[in-house]
Amino acid sequence: MSKESSFDIVSKVDFPEVTNAVTAAMKEIKTRYDFKGSKSDITLDKEELVLVSDDEFKLDQLKDVLISKLAKRQVPIKNLDYGKIEGASGGTVRQRAKLIQGIDKENAKKINTIIKNSGLKVKSQIQEDQIRVTGKNRDDLQGIISAIRGADLPIDVQFLNYR
């Protein structure tokens, strides 16, 4: 009997990279002419980004700068969950963006459905905020990885501990 191979499907955000991206975005905002004299700011508060700007137009520009810096550092953009735009002090607007960590039950069910519909001989089990996939054939595991990468999931997933 051959030994079973496995890998984990996770959804993680690298917080040091997020901090670096926020620092780089703030540096660019301070030097850009269209942000001169504006009260634009990005802060990282635990697992949440807080964006503050003069109006909604500048807030959208602020988001564009932040997204470009996050993308350069391979931080998954899909894992940002934006809240609604709210008024803040001094006539500014604020928006919070939660950084999603882990795979919730709804997305885990979607991933399990993709695995089951693939027709490959593998087993999957949900373990808190990750999914472990096991199978005897490594080619089947590679097939599962490519099927999940090809699926349009609302979160970004990574594949770890491939053994």
C-alpha positions as CSV (number, residue, x, y, z in Angstrom):
1,M,0.0,0.0,0.0
2,S,1.4,3.4,-1.0
3,K,1.8,6.3,1.4
4,E,-0.8,9.0,1.1
5,S,0.2,12.5,0.1
6,S,-1.5,15.6,1.3
7,F,-1.6,19.4,1.2
8,D,-3.4,22.2,3.0
9,I,-5.5,24.9,1.5
10,V,-5.3,28.1,3.5
11,S,-6.0,31.8,3.1
12,K,-3.5,34.0,4.9
13,V,-2.3,37.6,4.7
14,D,1.3,38.4,5.5
15,F,1.0,41.3,7.9
16,P,4.6,42.6,7.7
17,E,4.1,42.9,3.9
18,V,0.8,44.8,4.6
19,T,2.7,47.2,6.9
20,N,5.4,47.7,4.3
21,A,2.7,48.4,1.6
22,V,0.9,50.9,3.8
23,T,4.3,52.7,4.5
24,A,5.1,52.8,0.8
25,A,1.6,54.1,-0.1
26,M,1.8,56.9,2.5
27,K,5.2,57.9,1.2
28,E,3.7,58.1,-2.4
29,I,0.7,60.1,-1.2
30,K,2.9,62.6,0.6
31,T,4.8,63.3,-2.6
32,R,1.8,63.3,-5.1
33,Y,0.6,66.7,-6.3
34,D,-3.1,65.8,-6.3
35,F,-2.9,64.9,-2.6
36,K,-1.1,68.2,-1.7
37,G,-2.9,69.8,1.3
38,S,-5.3,66.8,1.7
39,K,-6.0,65.0,4.9
40,S,-5.5,61.5,3.4
41,D,-4.2,58.8,5.7
42,I,-3.9,55.0,5.8
43,T,-3.4,53.2,9.1
44,L,-3.3,49.5,10.0
45,D,-5.4,48.8,13.1
46,K,-4.9,45.1,14.2
47,E,-6.5,43.2,11.3
48,E,-8.1,46.2,9.6
49,L,-7.0,49.0,7.3
50,V,-8.5,52.4,8.0
51,L,-8.5,54.8,5.0
52,V,-9.3,58.5,5.6
53,S,-9.5,61.3,3.0
54,D,-11.2,64.6,2.1
55,D,-14.0,63.2,-0.1
56,E,-15.0,60.0,-1.9
57,F,-13.1,60.8,-5.0
58,K,-9.8,61.2,-3.1
59,L,-10.7,58.0,-1.1
60,D,-10.9,56.1,-4.4
61,Q,-7.5,57.4,-5.5
62,L,-6.2,56.5,-2.0
63,K,-7.5,52.9,-2.5
64,D,-5.9,52.7,-6.0
65,V,-2.5,53.7,-4.5
66,L,-2.9,51.2,-1.7
67,I,-4.0,48.3,-4.0
68,S,-1.0,48.9,-6.3
69,K,1.4,48.8,-3.3
70,L,-0.3,45.6,-1.9
71,A,-0.2,43.9,-5.3
72,K,3.6,44.7,-5.7
73,R,4.1,42.9,-2.4
74,Q,2.0,39.8,-3.3
75,V,-0.6,40.6,-0.7
76,P,-4.0,39.1,-1.9
77,I,-6.3,41.9,-2.9
78,K,-9.3,39.6,-2.8
79,N,-8.8,39.3,1.0
80,L,-9.8,42.9,1.6
81,D,-13.4,43.3,2.7
82,Y,-14.4,47.0,2.4
83,G,-16.9,48.5,4.8
84,K,-19.2,51.3,3.9
85,I,-18.0,54.9,3.6
86,E,-18.8,56.9,6.7
87,G,-18.3,60.6,7.6
88,A,-15.4,61.4,9.9
89,S,-14.3,64.5,11.9
90,G,-13.2,67.6,10.0
91,G,-15.3,67.0,7.0
92,T,-13.4,63.9,5.9
93,V,-14.7,60.4,5.0
94,R,-13.5,57.1,6.4
95,Q,-13.6,53.6,5.1
96,R,-12.5,50.4,6.9
97,A,-11.1,47.4,5.0
98,K,-11.0,44.2,7.0
99,L,-8.1,41.8,6.1
100,I,-9.7,38.3,5.8
101,Q,-7.6,35.5,7.5
102,G,-8.6,31.8,7.1
103,I,-11.3,30.1,5.1
104,D,-14.9,30.6,6.5
105,K,-17.4,27.8,6.4
106,E,-19.2,29.1,3.3
107,N,-16.0,29.2,1.2
108,A,-14.9,25.9,2.6
109,K,-18.1,24.3,1.3
110,K,-17.5,25.8,-2.1
111,I,-13.9,24.4,-2.2
112,N,-15.2,21.0,-1.1
113,T,-17.8,21.1,-3.9
114,I,-15.1,21.9,-6.4
115,I,-13.0,18.9,-5.1
116,K,-15.9,16.5,-5.2
117,N,-17.0,17.6,-8.7
118,S,-13.5,17.1,-10.0
119,G,-14.0,13.3,-10.0
120,L,-10.5,12.7,-8.6
121,K,-9.9,10.1,-5.9
122,V,-9.0,12.4,-3.0
123,K,-10.4,13.1,0.5
124,S,-10.9,16.6,1.9
125,Q,-11.6,17.6,5.5
126,I,-12.2,21.1,7.0
127,Q,-9.9,21.8,9.9
128,E,-11.0,25.1,11.5
129,D,-9.9,27.8,9.0
130,Q,-8.1,25.5,6.5
131,I,-8.8,22.4,4.4
132,R,-6.6,19.3,4.2
133,V,-6.7,17.3,1.0
134,T,-5.2,13.8,1.0
135,G,-4.8,11.2,-1.8
136,K,-2.7,8.3,-2.9
137,N,-1.8,9.8,-6.3
138,R,0.2,13.0,-6.4
139,D,-1.2,13.8,-9.9
140,D,-4.7,13.8,-8.5
141,L,-3.5,16.4,-5.9
142,Q,-2.0,18.5,-8.6
143,G,-5.3,18.3,-10.5
144,I,-7.2,19.5,-7.4
145,I,-4.7,22.5,-7.1
146,S,-5.2,23.5,-10.7
147,A,-9.0,23.1,-10.4
148,I,-9.1,25.4,-7.3
149,R,-6.8,27.9,-8.9
150,G,-9.1,28.0,-12.0
151,A,-12.3,28.5,-9.8
152,D,-13.5,32.0,-9.2
153,L,-13.4,32.1,-5.4
154,P,-14.2,35.3,-3.4
155,I,-11.0,34.8,-1.4
156,D,-7.4,34.1,-2.3
157,V,-6.1,30.7,-1.3
158,Q,-2.6,29.3,-0.9
159,F,-1.4,25.7,-0.9
160,L,1.0,24.6,1.9
161,N,2.6,21.5,3.3
162,Y,2.6,19.6,0.1
163,R,3.9,16.2,1.0
